[in-house]
């Protein structure tokens, strides 16, 4: 899974920029700024990362079923986990 980190604890602001963040094309380890918020392509995370993070009481797990995305919110960061499409 590809992970994009959004460095804010403001859910309303995160919601406002969410579509632009998901639709942005970023290289691994690239940082950008969207409406004053730093976003970063944090690379690929293993499948067990989601399971491990979801067990922590301080982590909020949200799903966007229409896009197959998972969003983790903890501390002052949102992590958007995007499935990596495998080529045939």
C-alpha positions as CSV (number, residue, x, y, z in Angstrom):
1,X,0.0,0.0,0.0
2,X,1.1,3.5,-0.8
3,X,1.1,5.9,2.1
4,X,0.5,9.6,1.9
5,X,1.0,11.6,5.2
6,X,-1.0,14.8,5.7
7,X,0.5,16.8,8.6
8,X,-2.5,18.4,10.3
9,X,-4.8,17.6,13.2
10,X,-7.6,19.7,11.8
11,X,-10.2,17.3,10.4
12,X,-12.1,20.0,8.6
13,X,-9.0,21.2,6.8
14,X,-8.1,17.6,6.0
15,X,-11.5,17.0,4.5
16,X,-11.3,20.1,2.4
17,X,-8.0,19.1,0.8
18,X,-8.5,15.3,0.8
19,X,-9.5,14.9,-2.9
20,X,-6.6,17.0,-4.1
21,X,-4.2,15.0,-2.0
22,X,-5.5,11.7,-3.2
23,X,-5.5,12.8,-6.9
24,X,-2.0,14.3,-6.7
25,X,0.8,12.5,-8.4
26,X,3.8,12.4,-6.1
27,X,7.1,10.5,-6.2
28,X,8.2,8.5,-3.2
29,X,9.6,10.8,-0.4
30,X,8.3,13.9,-2.2
31,X,6.7,16.7,-0.1
32,X,4.2,19.2,-1.3
33,X,2.2,21.9,0.4
34,X,-1.6,22.2,-0.1
35,X,-3.4,25.1,1.5
36,X,-0.6,25.5,4.0
37,X,-0.5,21.8,5.0
38,X,2.5,19.7,4.3
39,X,1.8,16.4,2.5
40,X,4.4,13.7,1.9
41,X,4.5,10.5,-0.1
42,X,5.9,8.2,2.7
43,X,6.5,5.3,0.4
44,X,5.0,1.8,0.6
45,X,3.9,0.2,3.9
46,X,3.5,-3.5,4.4
47,X,0.0,-5.0,4.9
48,X,0.5,-5.7,8.6
49,X,1.1,-2.0,9.2
50,X,-2.7,-1.3,9.0
51,X,-3.5,-4.2,11.3
52,X,-0.8,-3.1,13.9
53,X,-1.9,0.6,13.8
54,X,-5.6,-0.3,14.1
55,X,-5.0,-2.0,17.4
56,X,-3.7,1.1,19.0
57,X,-6.3,3.0,21.1
58,X,-5.0,6.4,19.9
59,X,-5.5,5.7,16.2
60,X,-8.7,6.4,14.4
61,X,-9.4,4.2,11.3
62,X,-11.6,5.5,8.6
63,X,-12.5,3.9,5.2
64,X,-13.4,5.4,1.9
65,X,-15.1,2.2,0.4
66,X,-15.8,3.9,-2.9
67,X,-12.1,4.3,-3.6
68,X,-10.7,1.4,-1.5
69,X,-8.8,3.8,0.7
70,X,-8.0,3.6,4.4
71,X,-7.3,6.7,6.5
72,X,-5.4,6.5,9.8
73,X,-5.5,9.6,12.1
74,X,-3.2,9.8,15.1
75,X,-1.5,12.7,16.8
76,X,-1.1,15.5,14.3
77,X,-1.1,13.4,11.2
78,X,-3.5,11.7,8.8
79,X,-2.1,8.8,6.8
80,X,-4.0,7.8,3.6
81,X,-3.3,4.2,2.6
82,X,-3.9,3.6,-1.1
83,X,-3.9,0.1,-2.6
84,X,-1.2,-0.4,-5.2
85,X,-2.5,-1.6,-8.4
86,X,-0.5,-4.6,-9.7
87,X,0.1,-4.8,-13.4
88,X,-0.6,-8.1,-15.1
